[in-house]
């Protein structure tokens, strides 16, 4: 575990990164129940293979909160030598495709299946890509980004949101099963998005 001040990063390479990370090696960070500040995550060390080290860095942000990096590396891992971090450019979030004036204007995709949504996308002569969402145990809200697919993962997959992903293309945020609440918003979409 390394503490890295804001504006700095660890000089790379420290070690070779493991590319075939075992599923379930760690959970996404989630709030600690009953705590005003703080979060927790589970790391399953039984999934490590011999000669692997989980490298975790945490950086406090001046405006509050923190950012973290979690990387599985092959031994030996060199020490964290602090160097200036590259200047960050602010990344704009992709616009929601379902909002007024956008590609799926007037059509709600949330909690429908891929098989229900694709006919509308085809009717509008649009293309679709699929972002597989990774949901932490207990669905605390939020998600990790899994692979992005160019073809449908299956008609029974659940769509939670649609983003514009380029000219005449929408990116559907999908999971292989239904959850008790929309993981994109941590609850009902209508509590956050006004059409």
N, CA, C and O of each residue as an XYZ file, in Angstrom:
780
protein
N       0.854     -1.166      0.000
C       0.000      0.000      0.000
C       0.901      1.229      0.000
O       1.847      1.323      0.782
N       0.590      2.170     -0.892
C       1.376      3.389     -0.995
C       0.483      4.612     -0.849
O      -0.604      4.670     -1.423
N       0.946      5.584     -0.080
C       0.297      6.881      0.028
C       1.005      7.794     -0.958
O       2.223      7.961     -0.882
N       0.260      8.389     -1.883
C       0.847      9.233     -2.917
C       0.197     10.610     -2.837
O      -1.010     10.726     -3.049
N       0.970     11.663     -2.535
C       0.389     13.006     -2.432
C      -0.208     13.461     -3.764
O       0.213     13.012     -4.830
N      -1.187     14.352     -3.689
C      -1.811     14.894     -4.893
C      -0.745     15.561     -5.765
O       0.156     16.231     -5.260
N      -0.862     15.370     -7.074
C       0.113     15.937     -8.001
C       1.306     15.033     -8.250
O       2.190     15.376     -9.035
N       1.342     13.878     -7.590
C       2.444     12.927     -7.758
C       1.884     11.574     -8.191
O       0.679     11.328     -8.132
N       2.786     10.712     -8.624
C       2.447      9.322     -8.951
C       3.695      8.487     -8.730
O       4.793      9.023     -8.584
N       3.523      7.174     -8.706
C       4.673      6.282     -8.593
C       5.283      6.100     -9.982
O       4.569      5.891    -10.962
N       6.601      6.183    -10.052
C       7.307      5.996    -11.317
C       7.120      4.565    -11.785
O       7.271      3.622    -11.008
N       6.794      4.412    -13.040
C       6.605      3.088    -13.644
C       7.756      2.803    -14.592
O       8.351      3.751    -15.106
N       8.093      1.586    -14.845
C       7.453      0.382    -14.320
C       8.042     -0.011    -12.964
O       9.248      0.090    -12.737
N       7.164     -0.458    -12.079
C       7.599     -0.993    -10.777
C       7.720     -2.501    -10.839
O       8.528     -3.117    -10.144
N       6.881     -3.081    -11.706
C       6.865     -4.533    -11.900
C       5.986     -4.812    -13.109
O       5.345     -3.908    -13.646
N       5.963     -6.049    -13.526
C       5.095     -6.450    -14.633
C       3.660     -6.566    -14.125
O       3.414     -7.176    -13.085
N       2.715     -5.980    -14.859
C       1.303     -6.060    -14.484
C       0.734     -7.412    -14.895
O       1.033     -7.916    -15.977
N      -0.084     -7.994    -14.028
C      -0.771     -9.248    -14.341
C      -1.932     -8.911    -15.267
O      -2.766     -8.066    -14.942
N      -1.986     -9.569    -16.413
C      -3.035     -9.267    -17.389
C      -4.277    -10.143    -17.211
O      -5.387     -9.698    -17.502
N      -4.106    -11.368    -16.743
C      -5.242    -12.282    -16.570
C      -5.654    -12.314    -15.095
O      -5.439    -13.304    -14.396
N      -6.250    -11.208    -14.642
C      -6.626    -11.052    -13.231
C      -7.806    -11.974    -12.921
O      -8.814    -11.943    -13.627
N      -7.691    -12.789    -11.877
C      -8.798    -13.682    -11.521
C     -10.053    -12.891    -11.128
O      -9.969    -11.874    -10.439
N     -11.212    -13.376    -11.576
C     -12.477    -12.738    -11.195
C     -12.653    -12.827     -9.689
O     -12.276    -13.822     -9.071
N     -13.231    -11.777     -9.096
C     -13.548    -11.787     -7.680
C     -12.373    -11.535     -6.774
O     -12.469    -11.767     -5.569
N     -11.245    -11.060     -7.322
C     -10.080    -10.825     -6.479
C     -10.319     -9.661     -5.514
O      -9.761     -9.633     -4.417
N     -11.158     -8.691     -5.933
C     -11.532     -7.612     -5.012
C     -12.893     -7.060     -5.388
O     -13.344     -7.199     -6.525
N     -13.541     -6.432     -4.416
C     -14.836     -5.807     -4.646
C     -14.615     -4.324     -4.891
O     -13.576     -3.774     -4.526
N     -15.585     -3.686     -5.502
C     -15.519     -2.240     -5.669
C     -15.630     -1.577     -4.299
O     -16.286     -2.122     -3.410
N     -14.998     -0.404     -4.105
C     -15.136      0.302     -2.829
C     -16.599      0.628     -2.542
O     -17.356      0.968     -3.451
N     -16.985      0.523     -1.283
C     -18.344      0.875     -0.869
C     -18.294      1.547      0.490
O     -17.361      1.338      1.266
N     -19.312      2.361      0.773
C     -19.366      3.072      2.048
C     -19.393      2.096      3.214
O     -19.951      1.003      3.116
N     -18.782      2.509      4.318
C     -18.835      1.712      5.539
C     -20.168      2.012      6.219
O     -20.449      3.172      6.524
N     -20.994      0.999      6.464
C     -22.294      1.242      7.089
C     -22.138      1.974      8.424
O     -21.322      1.593      9.263
N     -22.931      3.026      8.605
C     -22.928      3.772      9.863
C     -21.837      4.813      9.976
O     -21.816      5.565     10.951
N     -20.932      4.886      9.019
C     -19.844      5.868      9.051
C     -20.199      7.055      8.169
O     -20.745      6.883      7.079
N     -19.892      8.254      8.637
C     -20.152      9.445      7.839
C     -19.145      9.555      6.694
O     -19.507      9.920      5.576
N     -17.907      9.243      6.971
C     -16.850      9.265      5.962
C     -16.147      7.919      5.982
O     -16.028      7.289      7.034
N     -15.694      7.490      4.852
C     -14.926      6.254      4.790
C     -15.573      5.209      3.912
O     -16.785      5.207      3.698
N     -14.751      4.337      3.419
C     -15.233      3.248      2.575
C     -14.371      2.023      2.812
O     -13.321      2.081      3.452
N     -14.850      0.921      2.278
C     -14.160     -0.354      2.457
C     -14.242     -1.147      1.164
O     -15.110     -0.918      0.322
N     -13.321     -2.077      1.031
C     -13.393     -3.022     -0.071
C     -12.821     -4.357      0.405
O     -12.008     -4.394      1.329
N     -13.241     -5.438     -0.220
C     -12.794     -6.773      0.146
C     -11.746     -7.235     -0.856
O     -11.947     -7.121     -2.066
N     -10.629     -7.758     -0.358
C      -9.581     -8.328     -1.196
C      -9.481     -9.812     -0.844
O      -9.223    -10.161      0.308
N      -9.681    -10.675     -1.822
C      -9.662    -12.125     -1.594
C      -8.263    -12.658     -1.928
O      -7.980    -12.990     -3.079
N      -7.401    -12.736     -0.925
C      -6.009    -13.163     -1.128
C      -5.907    -14.635     -1.564
O      -4.866    -15.053     -2.071
N      -6.964    -15.412     -1.374
C      -6.940    -16.820     -1.820
C      -6.877    -16.914     -3.342
O      -6.505    -17.954     -3.886
N      -7.237    -15.838     -4.026
C      -7.229    -15.844     -5.496
C      -5.880    -15.423     -6.079
O      -5.682    -15.504     -7.291
N      -4.950    -14.974     -5.229
C      -3.608    -14.644     -5.702
C      -2.896    -15.935     -6.092
O      -3.086    -16.968     -5.451
N      -2.090    -15.881     -7.126
C      -1.245    -17.009     -7.494
C       0.161    -16.751     -6.934
O       0.504    -15.604     -6.649
N       0.956    -17.774     -6.776
C       2.313    -17.566     -6.250
C       3.057    -16.511     -7.081
O       2.998    -16.517     -8.311
N       3.752    -15.616     -6.389
C       4.545    -14.597     -7.067
C       3.761    -13.379     -7.502
O       4.235    -12.616     -8.344
N       2.553    -13.169     -6.942
C       1.751    -11.991     -7.278
C       1.563    -11.121     -6.044
O       1.450    -11.618     -4.924
N       1.533     -9.807     -6.274
C       1.336     -8.831     -5.196
C       0.270     -7.839     -5.622
O       0.281     -7.349     -6.751
N      -0.643     -7.549     -4.723
C      -1.692     -6.556     -4.957
C      -1.131     -5.202     -4.539
O      -0.824     -4.998     -3.365
N      -0.995     -4.276     -5.481
C      -0.422     -2.956     -5.213
C      -1.557     -1.938     -5.187
O      -2.298     -1.778     -6.157
N      -1.668     -1.266     -4.065
C      -2.767     -0.327     -3.843
C      -2.173      1.021     -3.505
O      -1.366      1.135     -2.583
N      -2.572      2.062     -4.256
C      -2.128      3.423     -3.946
C      -3.349      4.281     -3.653
O      -4.409      4.091     -4.249
N      -3.197      5.207     -2.749
C      -4.280      6.120     -2.396
C      -3.730      7.540     -2.407
O      -2.641      7.808     -1.900
N      -4.513      8.447     -3.000
C      -4.140      9.849     -3.108
C      -5.302     10.699     -2.616
O      -6.402     10.610     -3.160
N      -5.070     11.535     -1.577
C      -6.141     12.436     -1.132
C      -6.323     13.557     -2.158
O      -5.350     14.022     -2.751
N      -7.555     13.983     -2.361
C      -7.846     15.085     -3.272
C      -8.042     16.360     -2.469
O      -8.664     16.346     -1.406
N      -7.506     17.466     -2.984
C      -7.588     18.748     -2.271
C      -9.038     19.143     -1.992
O      -9.328     19.731     -0.951
N      -9.944     18.828     -2.906
C     -11.351     19.186     -2.735
C     -12.119     18.213     -1.858
O     -13.338     18.330     -1.731
N     -11.431     17.255     -1.252
C     -12.089     16.241     -0.432
C     -12.110     14.913     -1.147
O     -11.993     14.858     -2.371
N     -12.254     13.865     -0.407
C     -12.268     12.528     -0.974
C     -10.871     12.066     -1.337
O      -9.876     12.658     -0.920
N     -10.812     11.005     -2.116
C      -9.527     10.456     -2.511
C      -9.693      9.666     -3.795
O     -10.809      9.351     -4.209
N      -8.568      9.352     -4.415
C      -8.592      8.456     -5.564
C      -7.676      7.284     -5.244
O      -6.715      7.419     -4.486
N      -7.983      6.147     -5.823
C      -7.196      4.955     -5.555
C      -6.817      4.266     -6.856
O      -7.449      4.469     -7.893
N      -5.791      3.462     -6.783
C      -5.365      2.629     -7.893
C      -5.111      1.243     -7.319
O      -4.437      1.104     -6.299
N      -5.646      0.224     -7.968
C      -5.437     -1.149     -7.527
C      -4.913     -1.944     -8.713
O      -5.586     -2.059     -9.737
N      -3.697     -2.501     -8.571
C      -3.068     -3.217     -9.671
C      -2.451     -4.507     -9.126
O      -1.762     -4.494     -8.105
N      -2.703     -5.605     -9.809
C      -2.068     -6.869     -9.466
C      -0.777     -6.965    -10.276
O      -0.801     -6.892    -11.504
N       0.358     -7.130     -9.576
C       1.668     -7.159    -10.231
C       2.387     -8.466     -9.914
O       2.088     -9.146     -8.933
N       3.348     -8.791    -10.782
C       4.194     -9.966    -10.552
C       5.392     -9.535     -9.716
O       5.935     -8.446     -9.900
N       5.791    -10.394     -8.806
C       6.953    -10.113     -7.954
C       8.232    -10.124     -8.792
O       8.284    -10.807     -9.815
N       9.245     -9.396     -8.388
C       9.267     -8.453     -7.270
C       8.714     -7.090     -7.701
O       8.835     -6.695     -8.861
N       8.107     -6.384     -6.746
C       7.562     -5.047     -6.992
C       8.520     -4.031     -6.394
O       8.858     -4.102     -5.213
N       8.959     -3.076     -7.223
C       9.872     -2.033     -6.764
C       9.151     -1.037     -5.871
O       7.921     -0.970     -5.883
N       9.903     -0.260     -5.097
C       9.295      0.746     -4.234
C       8.654      1.864     -5.059
O       8.965      2.035     -6.238
N       7.763      2.615     -4.430
C       7.105      3.744     -5.084
C       8.056      4.938     -5.056
O       8.288      5.536     -4.005
N       8.599      5.276     -6.218
C       9.440      6.464     -6.350
C       8.549      7.576     -6.885
O       8.074      7.499     -8.018
N       8.315      8.622     -6.071
C       7.385      9.686     -6.446
C       7.950     10.545     -7.565
O       9.099     10.985     -7.511
N       7.123     10.777     -8.582
C       7.438     11.667     -9.692
C       6.202     12.524     -9.963
O       5.105     12.144     -9.554
N       6.343     13.673    -10.643
C       5.165     14.492    -10.941
C       4.145     13.727    -11.784
O       4.509     13.013    -12.719
N       2.884     13.881    -11.447
C       1.805     13.254    -12.216
C       1.521     14.111    -13.444
O       1.658     15.333    -13.388
N       1.127     13.482    -14.554
C       0.768     14.287    -15.729
C      -0.465     15.130    -15.429
O      -1.302     14.751    -14.610
N      -0.568     16.251    -16.081
C      -1.734     17.132    -15.899
C      -2.980     16.409    -16.376
O      -3.000     15.813    -17.453
N      -4.021     16.472    -15.553
C      -5.278     15.813    -15.882
C      -6.137     16.726    -16.745
O      -6.281     17.916    -16.463
N      -6.697     16.160    -17.784
C      -7.692     16.892    -18.555
C      -9.044     16.415    -18.071
O      -9.245     15.221    -17.852
N      -9.953     17.323    -17.906
C     -11.267     16.958    -17.389
C     -12.039     16.203    -18.464
O     -12.270     16.711    -19.561
N     -12.430     14.986    -18.126
C     -13.156     14.149    -19.066
C     -14.648     14.422    -18.926
O     -15.209     14.342    -17.833
N     -15.276     14.744    -20.049
C     -16.710     15.001    -20.023
C     -17.461     13.675    -20.098
O     -17.106     12.787    -20.874
N     -18.487     13.559    -19.292
C     -19.313     12.357    -19.322
C     -20.084     12.310    -20.637
O     -20.497     13.340    -21.169
N     -20.267     11.106    -21.145
C     -21.049     10.943    -22.372
C     -22.488     11.348    -22.095
O     -23.035     11.009    -21.045
N     -23.114     12.076    -23.028
C     -24.505     12.464    -22.797
C     -25.434     11.252    -22.847
O     -25.196     10.299    -23.590
N     -26.479     11.306    -22.054
C     -27.471     10.236    -22.078
C     -28.223     10.277    -23.399
O     -28.691     11.333    -23.824
N     -28.335      9.140    -24.037
C     -28.983      9.053    -25.343
C     -30.492      9.226    -25.261
O     -31.132      9.511    -26.272
N     -31.076      9.058    -24.066
C     -32.537      9.086    -23.918
C     -33.096     10.477    -23.628
O     -34.313     10.648    -23.556
N     -32.228     11.467    -23.461
C     -32.705     12.819    -23.152
C     -33.240     13.515    -24.400
O     -32.926     13.124    -25.524
N     -34.050     14.551    -24.189
C     -34.649     15.316    -25.282
C     -33.562     15.839    -26.224
O     -32.566     16.419    -25.790
N     -33.776     15.621    -27.516
C     -32.844     16.087    -28.528
C     -31.690     15.147    -28.798
O     -30.826     15.458    -29.618
N     -31.651     13.991    -28.125
C     -30.566     13.034    -28.323
C     -31.068     11.817    -29.104
O     -32.245     11.742    -29.458
N     -30.170     10.870    -29.369
C     -30.451      9.769    -30.292
C     -31.672      8.919    -29.933
O     -32.376      8.456    -30.830
N     -31.935      8.705    -28.656
C     -33.093      7.904    -28.239
C     -34.146      8.760    -27.539
O     -34.843      8.285    -26.642
N     -34.257     10.006    -27.946
C     -35.221     10.959    -27.383
C     -36.600     10.304    -27.245
O     -37.159      9.785    -28.211
N     -37.133     10.343    -26.012
C     -38.475      9.831    -25.761
C     -38.566      8.339    -25.505
O     -39.665      7.830    -25.283
N     -37.462      7.625    -25.525
C     -37.494      6.181    -25.312
C     -36.666      5.821    -24.086
O     -35.465      6.088    -24.047
N     -37.300      5.217    -23.084
C     -36.619      4.795    -21.854
C     -36.074      3.393    -22.030
O     -36.797      2.487    -22.444
N     -34.786      3.209    -21.714
C     -34.155      1.894    -21.824
C     -34.007      1.204    -20.482
O     -33.854     -0.016    -20.427
N     -34.050      1.978    -19.383
C     -33.714      1.431    -18.075
C     -34.641      0.299    -17.667
O     -35.865      0.394    -17.748
N     -34.003     -0.774    -17.226
C     -34.624     -1.990    -16.720
C     -35.331     -2.818    -17.783
O     -36.077     -3.740    -17.455
N     -35.104     -2.497    -19.060
C     -35.589     -3.344    -20.145
C     -34.474     -4.326    -20.490
O     -33.329     -4.147    -20.077
N     -34.813     -5.350    -21.240
C     -33.786     -6.291    -21.683
C     -33.181     -5.789    -23.000
O     -33.756     -4.949    -23.691
N     -32.019     -6.327    -23.317
C     -31.376     -6.004    -24.597
C     -32.334     -6.353    -25.735
O     -32.449     -5.599    -26.702
N     -33.023     -7.495    -25.624
C     -33.969     -7.911    -26.655
C     -35.132     -6.951    -26.835
O     -35.700     -6.871    -27.924
N     -35.496     -6.225    -25.792
C     -36.559     -5.221    -25.902
C     -36.044     -3.907    -26.494
O     -36.786     -3.211    -27.186
N     -34.788     -3.565    -26.229
C     -34.241     -2.267    -26.637
C     -33.720     -2.274    -28.075
O     -33.873     -1.281    -28.787
N     -33.110     -3.374    -28.509
C     -32.495     -3.401    -29.843
C     -33.460     -3.098    -30.998
O     -33.050     -2.424    -31.944
N     -34.721     -3.560    -30.973
C     -35.617     -3.200    -32.075
C     -35.806     -1.688    -32.228
O     -35.909     -1.192    -33.349
N     -35.853     -0.958    -31.119
C     -35.993      0.505    -31.197
C     -34.725      1.141    -31.761
O     -34.795      2.097    -32.532
N     -33.578      0.611    -31.377
C     -32.307      1.125    -31.911
C     -32.245      0.888    -33.422
O     -31.830      1.769    -34.175
N     -32.654     -0.292    -33.857
C     -32.669     -0.601    -35.296
C     -33.682      0.268    -36.036
O     -33.410      0.747    -37.137
N     -34.856      0.470    -35.425
C     -35.899      1.297    -36.052
C     -35.389      2.708    -36.323
O     -35.754      3.328    -37.322
N     -34.542      3.208    -35.425
C     -33.981      4.560    -35.588
C     -32.702      4.553    -36.421
O     -32.048      5.583    -36.579
N     -32.353      3.380    -36.952
C     -31.155      3.213    -37.793
C     -29.881      3.640    -37.050
O     -29.022      4.342    -37.582
N     -29.806      3.181    -35.797
C     -28.639      3.459    -34.967
C     -27.822      2.187    -34.805
O     -28.302      1.089    -35.091
N     -26.590      2.340    -34.348
C     -25.736      1.208    -33.980
C     -25.665      1.157    -32.459
O     -25.874      2.165    -31.784
N     -25.368     -0.024    -31.929
C     -25.240     -0.178    -30.475
C     -23.944     -0.891    -30.139
O     -23.513     -1.811    -30.835
N     -23.327     -0.432    -29.036
C     -22.255     -1.171    -28.393
C     -22.743     -1.457    -26.977
O     -23.745     -0.891    -26.538
N     -22.047     -2.327    -26.267
C     -22.519     -2.784    -24.969
C     -21.382     -2.715    -23.963
O     -20.343     -3.346    -24.155
N     -21.571     -1.954    -22.890
C     -20.596     -1.896    -21.807
C     -21.073     -2.826    -20.698
O     -22.137     -2.611    -20.117
N     -20.289     -3.857    -20.405
C     -20.634     -4.798    -19.344
C     -20.269     -4.146    -18.009
O     -19.102     -3.852    -17.753
N     -21.270     -3.927    -17.171
C     -21.074     -3.306    -15.863
C     -20.662     -4.363    -14.850
O     -21.157     -5.490    -14.877
N     -19.749     -3.991    -13.956
C     -19.345     -4.894    -12.883
C     -19.901     -4.324    -11.586
O     -19.558     -3.207    -11.196
N     -20.749     -5.082    -10.925
C     -21.485     -4.626     -9.761
C     -20.898     -5.251     -8.498
O     -20.685     -6.462     -8.434
N     -20.639     -4.413     -7.497
C     -20.111     -4.909     -6.222
C     -21.175     -5.723     -5.496
O     -22.367     -5.507     -5.714
N     -20.764     -6.660     -4.635
C     -21.733     -7.438     -3.861
C     -22.677     -6.523     -3.081
O     -22.246     -5.544     -2.472
N     -23.948     -6.850     -3.109
C     -24.956     -6.059     -2.402
C     -25.461     -4.875     -3.194
O     -26.346     -4.162     -2.722
N     -24.921     -4.635     -4.405
C     -25.349     -3.538     -5.270
C     -25.474     -2.220     -4.498
O     -26.574     -1.682     -4.373
N     -24.337     -1.690     -3.970
C     -24.408     -0.457     -3.181
C     -24.596      0.796     -4.019
O     -24.730      1.887     -3.465
N     -24.611      0.670     -5.338
C     -24.679      1.829     -6.231
C     -23.311      2.044     -6.834
O     -22.294      1.865     -6.165
N     -23.283      2.423     -8.083
C     -22.027      2.563     -8.789
C     -21.635      1.249     -9.430
O     -22.216      0.204     -9.140
N     -20.639      1.312    -10.306
C     -20.231      0.106    -11.015
C     -18.822      0.278    -11.565
O     -18.336      1.392    -11.757
N     -18.193     -0.842    -11.809
C     -16.917     -0.857    -12.507
C     -17.185     -1.153    -13.967
O     -18.197     -1.760    -14.319
N     -16.268     -0.718    -14.807
C     -16.442     -0.952    -16.235
C     -15.731     -2.226    -16.644
O     -14.520     -2.371    -16.479
N     -16.514     -3.140    -17.179
C     -15.970     -4.362    -17.725
C     -15.677     -4.163    -19.197
O     -15.440     -3.035    -19.629
N     -15.687     -5.222    -19.970
C     -15.385     -5.082    -21.397
C     -16.491     -4.347    -22.151
O     -17.655     -4.364    -21.754
N     -16.099     -3.707    -23.241
C     -17.078     -3.114    -24.152
C     -17.193     -4.038    -25.349
O     -16.194     -4.390    -25.976
N     -18.427     -4.430    -25.660
C     -18.681     -5.406    -26.716
C     -19.304     -4.731    -27.927
O     -20.087     -3.791    -27.793
N     -18.949     -5.217    -29.106
C     -19.526     -4.680    -30.346
C     -20.788     -5.422    -30.752
O     -21.577     -4.926    -31.556
N     -20.980     -6.629    -30.186
C     -22.181     -7.400    -30.476
C     -22.933     -7.667    -29.172
O     -22.359     -7.607    -28.085
N     -24.193     -7.956    -29.298
C     -25.053     -8.165    -28.136
C     -24.572     -9.339    -27.290
O     -24.245    -10.397    -27.826
N     -24.528     -9.156    -25.950
C     -24.149    -10.266    -25.075
C     -25.273    -11.281    -24.913
O     -25.037    -12.402    -24.464
N     -26.498    -10.895    -25.276
C     -27.651    -11.790    -25.156
C     -28.928    -10.989    -24.954
O     -28.919     -9.949    -24.295
N     -30.027    -11.476    -25.523
C     -31.302    -10.761    -25.438
C     -31.833    -10.622    -24.022
O     -32.603     -9.704    -23.739
N     -31.428    -11.532    -23.116
C     -31.963    -11.488    -21.753
C     -31.139    -10.598    -20.807
O     -31.513    -10.445    -19.644
N     -30.038    -10.013    -21.273
C     -29.262     -9.100    -20.436
C     -30.086     -7.849    -20.155
O     -30.932     -7.465    -20.961
N     -29.837     -7.212    -19.005
C     -30.627     -6.053    -18.574
C     -29.876     -4.761    -18.894
O     -28.679     -4.641    -18.631
N     -30.599     -3.801    -19.463
C     -30.051     -2.488    -19.819
C     -30.398     -1.512    -18.694
O     -31.550     -1.433    -18.267
N     -29.394     -0.770    -18.218
C     -29.615      0.187    -17.126
C     -29.566      1.628    -17.587
O     -30.147      2.500    -16.941
N     -28.877      1.901    -18.702
C     -28.805      3.253    -19.230
C     -28.233      3.178    -20.638
O     -27.680      2.155    -21.041
N     -28.372      4.283    -21.389
C     -27.821      4.386    -22.739
C     -27.107      5.726    -22.866
O     -27.645      6.768    -22.493
N     -25.896      5.684    -23.396
C     -25.106      6.894    -23.609
C     -24.831      7.053    -25.095
O     -24.788      6.071    -25.836
N     -24.645      8.292    -25.527
C     -24.225      8.515    -26.904
C     -22.744      8.194    -26.984
O     -21.953      8.655    -26.161
N     -22.371      7.397    -27.983
C     -20.996      6.914    -28.086
C     -20.391      7.237    -29.439
O     -19.490      6.535    -29.898
N     -20.865      8.271    -30.072
C     -20.349      8.645    -31.383
C     -21.492      8.839    -32.346
O     -22.665      8.758    -31.980
N     -21.126      9.097    -33.588
C     -22.128      9.381    -34.610
C     -23.050      8.181    -34.809
O     -22.609      7.106    -35.215
N     -24.328      8.379    -34.521
C     -25.372      7.362    -34.720
C     -25.118      6.077    -33.939
O     -25.568      5.005    -34.343
N     -24.396      6.180    -32.822
C     -24.092      5.002    -32.001
C     -24.460      5.267    -30.549
O     -24.149      6.326    -30.005
N     -25.124      4.297    -29.924
C     -25.419      4.367    -28.493
C     -24.682      3.238    -27.792
O     -24.497      2.155    -28.347
N     -24.270      3.509    -26.576
C     -23.603      2.501    -25.749
C     -24.576      2.121    -24.645
O     -24.948      2.955    -23.820
N     -24.987      0.856    -24.633
C     -25.908      0.364    -23.621
C     -25.105     -0.179    -22.445
O     -24.194     -0.986    -22.629
N     -25.446      0.267    -21.227
C     -24.814     -0.207    -19.997
C     -25.627     -1.397    -19.516
O     -26.803     -1.251    -19.182
N     -25.008     -2.585    -19.477
C     -25.760     -3.821    -19.283
C     -25.153     -4.705    -18.192
O     -23.967     -4.618    -17.875
N     -26.015     -5.561    -17.628
C     -25.585     -6.614    -16.708
C     -26.242     -7.923    -17.154
O     -27.237     -7.926    -17.878
N     -25.662     -9.020    -16.705
C     -26.195    -10.326    -17.100
C     -27.378    -10.756    -16.252
O     -27.990    -11.790    -16.518
N     -27.707     -9.965    -15.227
C     -28.878    -10.290    -14.408
C     -29.539     -9.001    -13.923
O     -28.974     -7.913    -14.039
N     -30.722     -9.144    -13.391
C     -31.496     -8.009    -12.875
C     -31.115     -7.766    -11.416
O     -30.922     -8.714    -10.655
N     -31.009     -6.498    -11.029
C     -30.702     -6.116     -9.649
C     -31.897     -5.412     -9.032
O     -32.820     -5.000     -9.734
N     -31.870     -5.278     -7.703
C     -32.990     -4.697     -6.969
C     -33.159     -3.206     -7.224
O     -34.246     -2.665     -7.021
N     -32.088     -2.526     -7.670
C     -32.183     -1.106     -8.005
C     -31.155     -0.789     -9.083
O     -30.188     -1.528     -9.269
N     -31.372      0.307     -9.785
C     -30.508      0.690    -10.890
C     -29.109      1.005    -10.367
O     -28.948      1.979     -9.631
N     -28.089      0.216    -10.721
C     -26.742      0.441    -10.194
C     -26.093      1.723    -10.703
O     -25.181      2.241    -10.060
N     -26.543      2.246    -11.846
C     -25.984      3.502    -12.355
C     -26.279      4.638    -11.383
O     -25.431      5.501    -11.155
N     -27.476      4.637    -10.814
C     -27.932      5.733     -9.960
C     -28.043      5.356     -8.493
O     -28.335      6.215     -7.661
N     -27.818      4.105     -8.159
C     -27.950      3.676     -6.771
C     -29.391      3.653     -6.307
O     -29.647      3.654     -5.103
N     -30.326      3.632     -7.219
C     -31.756      3.643     -6.908
C     -32.528      3.919     -8.185
O     -32.048      3.612     -9.276
N     -33.716      4.492     -8.065
C     -34.511      4.766     -9.268
C     -33.878      5.862    -10.122
O     -33.371      6.854     -9.599
N     -33.911      5.675    -11.430
C     -33.381      6.666    -12.367
C     -34.084      8.001    -12.203
O     -33.440      9.048    -12.272
N     -35.394      7.984    -11.986
C     -36.190      9.226    -11.911
C     -35.801     10.116    -10.736
O     -36.097     11.310    -10.749
N     -35.144      9.558     -9.723
C     -34.713     10.376     -8.591
C     -33.516     11.250     -8.976
O     -33.215     12.227     -8.291
N     -32.831     10.896    -10.077
C     -31.605     11.608    -10.480
C     -31.762     12.318    -11.804
O     -31.338     13.466    -11.937
N     -32.374     11.653    -12.809
C     -32.450     12.193    -14.167
C     -33.821     12.781    -14.417
O     -34.845     12.141    -14.179
N     -33.820     13.997    -14.895
C     -35.086     14.654    -15.316
C     -35.076     14.683    -16.830
O     -34.210     15.308    -17.443
N     -36.057     13.993    -17.441
C     -36.103     13.906    -18.918
C     -36.378     15.245    -19.558
O     -36.447     15.342    -20.783
